[in-house]
Amino acid sequence: MIDIKEDNLKQGVLGLVMAIVEIIRDALKTQALRRIEAQSLTGEEVERLGRALMDLDAAINEIKQEMGITEAVQSVRDGLDNLVDDLLQKLTGPHEWEDELRSVADGKAEMVKEC
């Protein structure tokens, strides 16, 4: 039987949710910068957008601190960053990806022979 502690489960789920919220916030910031650079916003809109993003940052940090999930969120973000880095490496270096696939296929073929 698997022993799952409720507190650990809550921390993990909250960490995942907040990591997703942070990723969405980062995307919003990127989009805001693009719009600012393209000069598609008025000065007033830029000010409101800046305040809104700062308020969002403060709210996210407050929630993480209150819930004690700062480390859990960072752990999820680190894991996702590593996953994305691996994917980008495979997309930019297809020969390495082909070698890895061949290696996995060879390993499976060897397992079948042993059966």
CORBEL-V694869 format. One record per helix or strand. SS is the DSSP state (alpha for helix, beta for strand). FROM is the first residue (numbers start at 1). LEN is the number of residues. Records with the same first field share a line. If there is no record, write none. Layout:
# CORBEL-V694869
SS = FROM-LEN  FROM-LEN
This chain:
# CORBEL-V694869
alpha = 6-32  43-25  70-23  94-21
